[in-house]
């Protein structure tokens, strides 16, 4: 088995992972554990793309993910987050499949972009339906709790509302879209916005390596052009998109400011996001 085999559990330390995210609950393959670990991860580990900003695709090897995100003061983007979560869930006894999606936020059509987002399909013993789990979307409307793969139902999770709908398409597999409800719309009239579209086809480790290389190194990838950081806490969501620092409260209130000095940007990244800026990264160009 190679060093880059993403299922190599011997390089993964479940105790260190659970300690890093602050999970003190039961270690069982049940729904309560899935929900608890998912939420704890989402509120503990920031989203960031500082490796692609300095021209490097991050390693997806379990040992490197542990060193960077669990033992170091760093975050990661979708592949890193959801691989860490997948390894934890598998160690806890869940059956997990890696899925891939097309991000539809701002897209003309669901098929106008490649599959570059990773998330998980989790089977839970005793539950009639599998669950969609995703701790790596990195947006104010991202999932904080997993949701069952079913349409026609609105789910509330740690203050956010989501639903799954099916979209028409020509492929043999059903096309699902995860949507989030805008909290600023008020009860009963908030707008639904698509986040990403996917089928339930499982993807293997080599697929993720290809996705990761493209997203982390291609000159037209948005993640190679500017810093993009996200952090979610129990009562707010923080974002740094280039020089724009934004805070979104649980009620949807948004405030923002533009950072103008490199030293100022580094303080924000280190103090607000809890991330140590690696060597070779210039935050403001």
Secondary structure as a PSIPRED ss2 file (coil, helix, strand):
# PSIPRED VFORMAT (PSIPRED V4.0)

   1 X C   1.000  0.000  0.000
   2 X C   1.000  0.000  0.000
   3 X C   1.000  0.000  0.000
   4 X C   1.000  0.000  0.000
   5 X C   1.000  0.000  0.000
   6 X C   1.000  0.000  0.000
   7 X C   1.000  0.000  0.000
   8 X C   1.000  0.000  0.000
   9 X H   0.000  1.000  0.000
  10 X H   0.000  1.000  0.000
  11 X H   0.000  1.000  0.000
  12 X C   1.000  0.000  0.000
  13 X C   1.000  0.000  0.000
  14 X H   0.000  1.000  0.000
  15 X H   0.000  1.000  0.000
  16 X H   0.000  1.000  0.000
  17 X H   0.000  1.000  0.000
  18 X H   0.000  1.000  0.000
  19 X H   0.000  1.000  0.000
  20 X H   0.000  1.000  0.000
  21 X H   0.000  1.000  0.000
  22 X C   1.000  0.000  0.000
  23 X C   1.000  0.000  0.000
  24 X C   1.000  0.000  0.000
  25 X C   1.000  0.000  0.000
  26 X C   1.000  0.000  0.000
  27 X C   1.000  0.000  0.000
  28 X C   1.000  0.000  0.000
  29 X C   1.000  0.000  0.000
  30 X C   1.000  0.000  0.000
  31 X H   0.000  1.000  0.000
  32 X H   0.000  1.000  0.000
  33 X H   0.000  1.000  0.000
  34 X H   0.000  1.000  0.000
  35 X H   0.000  1.000  0.000
  36 X H   0.000  1.000  0.000
  37 X H   0.000  1.000  0.000
  38 X H   0.000  1.000  0.000
  39 X H   0.000  1.000  0.000
  40 X H   0.000  1.000  0.000
  41 X H   0.000  1.000  0.000
  42 X H   0.000  1.000  0.000
  43 X C   1.000  0.000  0.000
  44 X C   1.000  0.000  0.000
  45 X C   1.000  0.000  0.000
  46 X C   1.000  0.000  0.000
  47 X E   0.000  0.000  1.000
  48 X C   1.000  0.000  0.000
  49 X C   1.000  0.000  0.000
  50 X H   0.000  1.000  0.000
  51 X H   0.000  1.000  0.000
  52 X H   0.000  1.000  0.000
  53 X H   0.000  1.000  0.000
  54 X C   1.000  0.000  0.000
  55 X C   1.000  0.000  0.000
  56 X C   1.000  0.000  0.000
  57 X C   1.000  0.000  0.000
  58 X C   1.000  0.000  0.000
  59 X C   1.000  0.000  0.000
  60 X C   1.000  0.000  0.000
  61 X C   1.000  0.000  0.000
  62 X H   0.000  1.000  0.000
  63 X H   0.000  1.000  0.000
  64 X H   0.000  1.000  0.000
  65 X H   0.000  1.000  0.000
  66 X H   0.000  1.000  0.000
  67 X H   0.000  1.000  0.000
  68 X H   0.000  1.000  0.000
  69 X H   0.000  1.000  0.000
  70 X H   0.000  1.000  0.000
  71 X C   1.000  0.000  0.000
  72 X C   1.000  0.000  0.000
  73 X C   1.000  0.000  0.000
  74 X C   1.000  0.000  0.000
  75 X C   1.000  0.000  0.000
  76 X E   0.000  0.000  1.000
  77 X C   1.000  0.000  0.000
  78 X H   0.000  1.000  0.000
  79 X H   0.000  1.000  0.000
  80 X H   0.000  1.000  0.000
  81 X H   0.000  1.000  0.000
  82 X H   0.000  1.000  0.000
  83 X H   0.000  1.000  0.000
  84 X H   0.000  1.000  0.000
  85 X H   0.000  1.000  0.000
  86 X H   0.000  1.000  0.000
  87 X H   0.000  1.000  0.000
  88 X H   0.000  1.000  0.000
  89 X H   0.000  1.000  0.000
  90 X H   0.000  1.000  0.000
  91 X H   0.000  1.000  0.000
  92 X H   0.000  1.000  0.000
  93 X C   1.000  0.000  0.000
  94 X C   1.000  0.000  0.000
  95 X E   0.000  0.000  1.000
  96 X E   0.000  0.000  1.000
  97 X E   0.000  0.000  1.000
  98 X E   0.000  0.000  1.000
  99 X E   0.000  0.000  1.000
 100 X E   0.000  0.000  1.000
 101 X E   0.000  0.000  1.000
 102 X E   0.000  0.000  1.000
 103 X E   0.000  0.000  1.000
 104 X C   1.000  0.000  0.000
 105 X C   1.000  0.000  0.000
 106 X C   1.000  0.000  0.000
 107 X C   1.000  0.000  0.000
 108 X C   1.000  0.000  0.000
 109 X C   1.000  0.000  0.000
 110 X C   1.000  0.000  0.000
 111 X C   1.000  0.000  0.000
 112 X C   1.000  0.000  0.000
 113 X C   1.000  0.000  0.000
 114 X C   1.000  0.000  0.000
 115 X C   1.000  0.000  0.000
 116 X C   1.000  0.000  0.000
 117 X E   0.000  0.000  1.000
 118 X E   0.000  0.000  1.000
 119 X E   0.000  0.000  1.000
 120 X E   0.000  0.000  1.000
 121 X E   0.000  0.000  1.000
 122 X E   0.000  0.000  1.000
 123 X E   0.000  0.000  1.000
 124 X C   1.000  0.000  0.000
 125 X C   1.000  0.000  0.000
 126 X C   1.000  0.000  0.000
 127 X C   1.000  0.000  0.000
 128 X C   1.000  0.000  0.000
 129 X C   1.000  0.000  0.000
 130 X C   1.000  0.000  0.000
 131 X E   0.000  0.000  1.000
 132 X E   0.000  0.000  1.000
 133 X E   0.000  0.000  1.000
 134 X C   1.000  0.000  0.000
 135 X C   1.000  0.000  0.000
 136 X C   1.000  0.000  0.000
 137 X C   1.000  0.000  0.000
 138 X C   1.000  0.000  0.000
 139 X C   1.000  0.000  0.000
 140 X C   1.000  0.000  0.000
 141 X C   1.000  0.000  0.000
 142 X C   1.000  0.000  0.000
 143 X C   1.000  0.000  0.000
 144 X C   1.000  0.000  0.000
 145 X C   1.000  0.000  0.000
 146 X C   1.000  0.000  0.000
 147 X E   0.000  0.000  1.000
 148 X E   0.000  0.000  1.000
 149 X C   1.000  0.000  0.000
 150 X C   1.000  0.000  0.000
 151 X C   1.000  0.000  0.000
 152 X C   1.000  0.000  0.000
 153 X C   1.000  0.000  0.000
 154 X E   0.000  0.000  1.000
 155 X E   0.000  0.000  1.000
 156 X E   0.000  0.000  1.000
 157 X E   0.000  0.000  1.000
 158 X C   1.000  0.000  0.000
 159 X C   1.000  0.000  0.000
 160 X E   0.000  0.000  1.000
 161 X E   0.000  0.000  1.000
 162 X E   0.000  0.000  1.000
 163 X E   0.000  0.000  1.000
 164 X E   0.000  0.000  1.000
 165 X E   0.000  0.000  1.000
 166 X E   0.000  0.000  1.000
 167 X E   0.000  0.000  1.000
 168 X C   1.000  0.000  0.000
 169 X C   1.000  0.000  0.000
 170 X C   1.000  0.000  0.000
 171 X C   1.000  0.000  0.000
 172 X C   1.000  0.000  0.000
 173 X C   1.000  0.000  0.000
 174 X C   1.000  0.000  0.000
 175 X E   0.000  0.000  1.000
 176 X E   0.000  0.000  1.000
 177 X E   0.000  0.000  1.000
 178 X E   0.000  0.000  1.000
 179 X E   0.000  0.000  1.000
 180 X E   0.000  0.000  1.000
 181 X E   0.000  0.000  1.000
 182 X C   1.000  0.000  0.000
 183 X H   0.000  1.000  0.000
 184 X H   0.000  1.000  0.000
 185 X H   0.000  1.000  0.000
 186 X C   1.000  0.000  0.000
 187 X C   1.000  0.000  0.000
 188 X C   1.000  0.000  0.000
 189 X C   1.000  0.000  0.000
 190 X C   1.000  0.000  0.000
 191 X C   1.000  0.000  0.000
 192 X E   0.000  0.000  1.000
 193 X E   0.000  0.000  1.000
 194 X E   0.000  0.000  1.000
 195 X E   0.000  0.000  1.000
 196 X E   0.000  0.000  1.000
 197 X E   0.000  0.000  1.000
 198 X E   0.000  0.000  1.000
 199 X C   1.000  0.000  0.000
 200 X C   1.000  0.000  0.000
 201 X C   1.000  0.000  0.000
 202 X C   1.000  0.000  0.000
 203 X C   1.000  0.000  0.000
 204 X C   1.000  0.000  0.000
 205 X H   0.000  1.000  0.000
 206 X H   0.000  1.000  0.000
 207 X H   0.000  1.000  0.000
 208 X H   0.000  1.000  0.000
 209 X H   0.000  1.000  0.000
 210 X H   0.000  1.000  0.000
 211 X H   0.000  1.000  0.000
 212 X H   0.000  1.000  0.000
 213 X H   0.000  1.000  0.000
 214 X H   0.000  1.000  0.000
 215 X H   0.000  1.000  0.000
 216 X H   0.000  1.000  0.000
 217 X H   0.000  1.000  0.000
 218 X C   1.000  0.000  0.000
 219 X C   1.000  0.000  0.000
 220 X C   1.000  0.000  0.000
 221 X C   1.000  0.000  0.000
 222 X H   0.000  1.000  0.000
 223 X H   0.000  1.000  0.000
 224 X H   0.000  1.000  0.000
 225 X C   1.000  0.000  0.000
 226 X C   1.000  0.000  0.000
 227 X C   1.000  0.000  0.000
 228 X E   0.000  0.000  1.000
 229 X E   0.000  0.000  1.000
 230 X E   0.000  0.000  1.000
 231 X E   0.000  0.000  1.000
 232 X E   0.000  0.000  1.000
 233 X C   1.000  0.000  0.000
 234 X C   1.000  0.000  0.000
 235 X C   1.000  0.000  0.000
 236 X E   0.000  0.000  1.000
 237 X E   0.000  0.000  1.000
 238 X E   0.000  0.000  1.000
 239 X E   0.000  0.000  1.000
 240 X E   0.000  0.000  1.000
 241 X E   0.000  0.000  1.000
 242 X C   1.000  0.000  0.000
 243 X C   1.000  0.000  0.000
 244 X E   0.000  0.000  1.000
 245 X E   0.000  0.000  1.000
 246 X E   0.000  0.000  1.000
 247 X E   0.000  0.000  1.000
 248 X E   0.000  0.000  1.000
 249 X E   0.000  0.000  1.000
 250 X C   1.000  0.000  0.000
 251 X C   1.000  0.000  0.000
 252 X C   1.000  0.000  0.000
 253 X C   1.000  0.000  0.000
 254 X E   0.000  0.000  1.000
 255 X E   0.000  0.000  1.000
 256 X E   0.000  0.000  1.000
 257 X E   0.000  0.000  1.000
 258 X E   0.000  0.000  1.000
 259 X C   1.000  0.000  0.000
 260 X C   1.000  0.000  0.000
 261 X C   1.000  0.000  0.000
 262 X H   0.000  1.000  0.000
 263 X H   0.000  1.000  0.000
 264 X H   0.000  1.000  0.000
 265 X H   0.000  1.000  0.000
 266 X H   0.000  1.000  0.000
 267 X H   0.000  1.000  0.000
 268 X H   0.000  1.000  0.000
 269 X H   0.000  1.000  0.000
 270 X H   0.000  1.000  0.000
 271 X H   0.000  1.000  0.000
 272 X H   0.000  1.000  0.000
 273 X C   1.000  0.000  0.000
 274 X C   1.000  0.000  0.000
 275 X C   1.000  0.000  0.000
 276 X C   1.000  0.000  0.000
 277 X C   1.000  0.000  0.000
 278 X C   1.000  0.000  0.000
 279 X C   1.000  0.000  0.000
 280 X C   1.000  0.000  0.000
 281 X C   1.000  0.000  0.000
 282 X C   1.000  0.000  0.000
 283 X C   1.000  0.000  0.000
 284 X C   1.000  0.000  0.000
 285 X C   1.000  0.000  0.000
